[in-house]
Amino acid sequence: MSEFHCLDIEFPNVDLNPYFIDTKTEVKQIHHAHLYSHQDEIELRIFYEDSTYFGEKLSTWLNNIDSKKFGSFIKVKLTENHTNEGLQKIDFSEAKLIGLSNSTSYYKGDEKYIIITIDTIKSYWDSNEENKNTGEFYLDDKGFRVVQSFYGIFAPKTFFKNDGKFEINRKKDATKFYKLGKSSFRPEFNLYSKGNVKDRTASIIKEPKIQFKYQNEITEKETIFYGNVVLMLASFYHHLKIDYTLRRIHLTESTITIKKSEQKNYFDRNGSLRGFGINWNFNKFLQSSWQTESITNFGMLSKAITLFNQSHLVDNSSAFLIRYNIIEICDKQKQDTEKFTLTLSKRQIKQKQEEALSNLLETIKTDEQQVFKKRWANVLTLLQNKPMKNQLISFLENQSLDPNTFPITIRELKELRNNITHGSIDKVDVELLRKANILLYRISGILILNLMGIKDWKLNTEIK
């Protein structure tokens, strides 16, 4: 098997000729390229004629675009040769530009090339009948904490071979698959051995993954969505952004692989649900009834959980604003307008209102009375409605949270937000901000649990 794939690359809606310097030789529409997919890096080598200055022109153009949308500019065609055996097509549409390298030493024969590094790539391969309707979603290094609670203590006797495959004993209460829409899943370790035939010892390598089983009629879009739901749950539970490095989805028409380069530098932390009064490990968490509500509220949950994890990476003032924003994101309720009970007929009410207007007009200058009458008409409508409850208080009560029990008042929380937002840092009480952050951490986590349909939480209002 070749170490790279051969492609023809085109930038169909981009004219590179005006960039860098004016050249006599125009840039070709289509360029040959080699795609290398390493463990920690996805590399695209694009070949071109030296006289076109394609590399320099492309580099200049890339400085003027959004790197996150890089893949949307590319059109790919596979070349027919042995390097692409079994490969049906490649999709760069979601690829983000990571880096570009252009050196005077980058030559293969007479052709010069430029190296572009991207973060993700999707490939479609010939279907695998043996693994049809299954999926393997491999997690990054942070994913070990997702899987480890499903297994017992790692000792030599826990490993055994079954039909040539290494396995580890799972805990007795952690063997089943969890249902999710048209799929079922469970966290697993993928095991393989590594060693040289000349060495006396060999290593057994563990890879954390989410193993999926699918129903026959499932679509590619659904398989990716279910994978994202599980990833969202894991990231929230552990208070850390966890990601997939490789997704391999076996469907009837093809096997789809989605490769993503792994983030190696990150701020590590340990998380759980204890701050919300729930003493579950991740296995117990998955056994709760979260499926229906998590699918329904996926969009809102994704935003809230992304912010929730981000709030652990910033200073206290920023963390406070982020957690306050989570409450606002979760608050989508509309209060019903409640009207006063009337004791007179419509005709009598109209007469009283006209009398009141007549009396009020006596207090207004004659040349301004017409404007006052228009204002009066608007006020009459508002006067029929009872005063509405404070939106934030109403929402929290609707979420089974009683603001009267909070160690910090809603007024104090709002004042903190206003002072931080407007840059009045000298008005911020550092100790109050510390306590407010703890309170909002608990509240925002509980609101996320409510969106998942989990009601087993308990708000601890004691802050030391």
N, C-alpha and C positions, 0 to 999 in steps of 0.2 A: 504494500500500500504506500502511495506517495506521501511525502511529508507536507505537501501543499496541494491546493486545487487550482486548476487553470480556469480563468474567467476572461470575458471581454467586458470592459467597464466603459460606460458612457455617461456623460453629464448632459442630458438632452436639452435642458432649458438654460444652459449656462454658456455664454460666449467668453472664453478665456483669453482671446486674442488681444483685447485692449489692456490687459493687466501687465504689470512689470515693465517690459520694454517692447517697442515695436519691432517685430521680426519679419523677415521676408518669407520665412516658412510658416504657414498657418498651422495651428494646433489641430491634430486629427480629432474627429468626432469620437472614435472608438479606440481604446487602448487595451492591450493585453495586460493581464495582471495575475499574480500568484497570491493565493490566500493561505496564510499560515495560522493555525489555531493552536497556540501553545496553552499550557495550563493556566498561566497568569496573564496572558496577553493575546490579543487578536490583531494580526498584522496583515496589511494589504500592501503588496509591492506592485506599483504601476509602472510599466515600461513605456519609454518614449524616445523619440529622436532628439539628440542633444541640441540640434539647431533650432528647435521650436521653443526651447526654454519652458516646456510644459510644467516642469517641477516648480520653477520659480513663480510662474503665473498662477499655478494652483495654490501655492503657498500664500501669495498675495490675496487671492480671492477668498481663501479660507478665513483670513483676518477680518473679513467684512460680513460674515454670516454667523448665525446662531449655531454654535457647535452641537447643541442638542438635536438640531434638525438636519445634521449632515447626511444621514442615510436617505433622507427624502429626495435628495438631489441625484441619487445614483440609479442607473438602470443596469442590470446585470444579465449577462447571457453566458451559460456554460459552454465551454468548448468541448468538442467530442474527442476525448483521448482517455488513456488509462488512469489519469489522476482523478477522474470524476466517476469512477466505476460505482454504480448503485446510487449515485446522487441525482435527484430529479430537478431541484432548483434551490437557489439561495436568495434569501431576503435580507436586505440591509436597511429596510425602511425605519426601523427603530434604533439604528446605530447612532451613538453619540461620538463625536470626534474627541479622542483623548490626546493625541499628539501627532506631530509630523517631523520627519527627519529627512534632510536632503544633503548629501555629501558628495564631494568630488570623486570619492572612491566607490560610489554605488553604480557598478557596471556589471552586466552579465553579457559577455561577448562585446559586441558593438553597441548594445542598447544600454542606455542609462535608466535608472529607476529611482522612484521616490517611495519612502516608506510612510504609510499612514497607519496609526494605531487607533482602533475603535473599541468600544466597550461591550458590544453584543452582536450576535449574528444568529439568524434562524436558517436552518437547513432542512430540506425535505428529501428523504431517502426512500428506497424501495421498502415496501412493508415487510414486517417480520411476523409471519403467521404464528410462530410459537408464543410470542409475547403480546399478541393482539389484544386490544382493550385494556392495556395496563399503562402505567406511567411511573417513571422514576425521577423525582425532583431532588437533586443533590444540593445540600446546603453548604454555605461557607463555613469557615472555622467557628464562627459564633453559633452555628447550628448544633454543635456537640451538646450544648446545654439543653437543647430541645429534645434530643434523643436519649440522653444518658439515664434519665429517670425511669425509662421503660425496661432497663436491664438490671440484673443483679450485680454483685461485686465482681469485678474482673479479676479472675484467677486462672491459672493454666488449665484447671479441670473444667472450667466453664466452656472452653473451646472443644469442639469435636467435629469430626468430618462426617458428612452425610452425602453419599453419591458424589464425592469429590469436592464438596463445598464446605467451607468453614462456617460454623454458626456459633452464636452465643446464646446462652439461656436467657429468655425474657422473664420478667416477673410474672407470676401467675395471673395477676389482675391487669396485665398489660399486653395481652395477646390478640385481642379482637381488633377488627377494623371499625372505624367510626363512619357512619353514613353522612354523606353530604351531597344533596341533590341527586344527580345521576351517577354519583361515584361513591366510593368508600376509600378510606385511607388509614394509614397508621405510620408513625415515625419508626424508622429502622436503621440499623447499621449495615452497610454493604461491606463485606470483608473479602480481602484478597491477599495472597502471599507474595512476598517480594524477597528475592535473594539470588545469589550466584550459585551455580551447580558446584563450584569448587569450594564454597564456604561451608563450614560446619553448621552454621545457624541461618535461619531465614526469619523474616519479619512478617507479621500479620497486620495489614493496614486496615484501619476502620474509616469509613466514609459515612457521615450522617446524611440521611435522605428521608423524604416522605414517599412512601410507596402507595400508588393509587391503583384501584380496580374500577373499570368503567362499564356502564351499560352499552349495549350495541349501538344505539342511535345517538350517542354523544358526539358533539362537534368539537373541532379544535378550539374554538373560542370558549366553549364551556370548560374544557380541560384546563385551559390557562386561568380562567376565572376561579375555579375551585382551588387551584394551586395558590392563587393570590389570597384567597380567603384564609387558608391555613397559615400562610406566611404572616398575614395580618394578625391573627390570633397569637402566634408565637412571638412576634415582635412586641405586642402589647404586654403579654404575660411577663416577658423578660426585660421590658423597659429598654429595648435596644433594637435598632434596625437590623434585622436578619434578612439575608437574601439567598437566592439560588445561584449556583455557579453553572449548573447544567440541568436542563429539563429534557428528558427523553420520553416522548409520547408515542405510543404504538397504536395507530388506528388502522382501519381496513385499507385505506388507499395508500397510506405512507407512514413512515416513522419520522416524526418531527423532532429535531434537536434544537434547543435554544441555549447557546453558550454565552456566558457573561463573565467578564473578567472580575476577579475577586478583589474587594477592598481590604487591603492588608493593614493600613494604618487607621485605627479607630480608637475612640475612648471607650474602654471596657467598663462594664458595670453589671451587677447582678440584680435581678428583679423578681418579684413575686406578687401575689395578691394580698399579702398580709396587711399592707397599708390600708386596705379596704375591708378588713375584718374577715377575710376568707383564707383559711389555711389549707389550700389545695396545692398539690404538685401539678405539673402540666398534664399528666395523665388524667387526674381527677377533673381538671378543668375541661378537657375534651369530652368527658362523660356527662357534662351538664347540658342543659337544653339551650344551646346557642344558635343552632343551625338556621332556623327560619328567619329570625330577626337579623342575624348577621348578613344573610344574603340580601334581605330587603333593604337594610340600612348600610350596605357596603360602601357606597360613595361617601356618606357622612362619616362613617367609621374610619375610612382610609385617611381622610383629612385630619380627623381628631387624633388618631393614633400617631400619625407622622409628627404632629405638633407636640403631642404628649412626650414622645421620645426626644424630640428636639429640646424640650424644656429642661432636660437633664444635662445639656451640653453648654448652657449659656450662664451668664451672671444672674444674680437674684432679681434684678429689675426686669430683665428680659424674660426670665422664667415666669415671673408674675404676670406680665402682659400676655405671654403665650397661653398660660393656663386660664386666664380670664377670657381670652379669645375662644378657647375650647368650649367654654360655657355658652358663649354667643353662637357658636357654630351649631351646638346641640339644641339650642332654643329655637325651634321652628313653629312654636305654638302661636295661634292667633286667639286673643281673648274675645269672647262674645260680649257684645255691648248689652248692658242691662239698663232698662229704662225705668224711670220713676212711675209709680202707680198713680193714675189720674183719677180725680173725684168728681169732675164736672164733665158735661157733654162737650162735644167739639165746638158747638156754637157758643157756649158759655166761656170756654177756654179762649176762643178767638176774641171775644168781647173784652175779657180781662187783659189779654195781651195788648190790644189796641189802646186800652186805658193806660196801661203801663208805659207804652211808647209815647203817648201824648204827654204824660207827666215828665218823662225823661227829656223829651224834645224842648221843654221849657228851660232846661239847663244848658242847651246847646245854642251857639250863635246861629242866626237864621240862615246865613249863606253856607253853613256846613251841615244843615239838617238832612239834606238828601243823601249825603255820604253816610251819615249816622244811621239812616233807615236801612241802607244796604248792609251795614255792619250788624244791625239789630236782627235782620233776617237770618244771618249765619249763626248768631249767638242763640237764637231761639231753638234751633236744631240741637245744638250742643247741650243746652239746659235740660233737654228731655232725658239725657243719659246720666246714669249714676257715675260718680267718679270711678275710673278703672284702677285696679290694683297695680302696684309697681310691677312692671313686666318681669324683672329678674326674680323678685320674691314669688310672684305667681308661678313662674316656670319651676323654680326649685321646689315649691310645695307640690306641684304636679308630679315631680320626680321623687316624692316621698322624703324630701329633705326639708327640715324645719329651720328656717333662718333664725328663729328665736333661740335656738339651742347653740348657735355658732359662738365660739369664743371671740369672734371679731364681727362687728355689725356690717350689714350691707352698705351703710353710709360710709364706714371707714374703708371698705374695699373700693368703693367708687372714688373716694378722695385719693386713695393711693394710686389708682389707675390714672386719674386726671393729672396728678402731680408728676408722675413718671412720664406720661405721654407728652405733657407740655414742657418737660425739661426742668421742672421745679424740684430738683433733687434735694436742695437744702431743706425742703419741707417734709421730706420722707423720713419717717422714724425707722431706723435700721432694724430695731427689734420687732416692731410691728410688721415690717416687710417680711422678716424671717418667718414669723408665725403665720402670716397671710399666705406665704408660699406653701407651707405645710398643709394648711387648710384647703387651698385650691388644688394641690396635688391630690388630696383625698377626694374632693368633690369631682374634679375632672375625671378621675379614674372610675368613680361610681357612675357618672353619666355615661361613660363608655360602656360599662357593664350593663346598664339599663338598655342602651341601644342594641346590645347583644341578646337581650332578653334574660339576663342573669340577675336575679333579685336576692341572692343570698348574702349580699354585702351588709356591713354595719358601719355607720359613720362614727369614728372616734373623735369626739369634740374636745378631748383633753390635749393640750399642746404645752409641752414643758419648755 
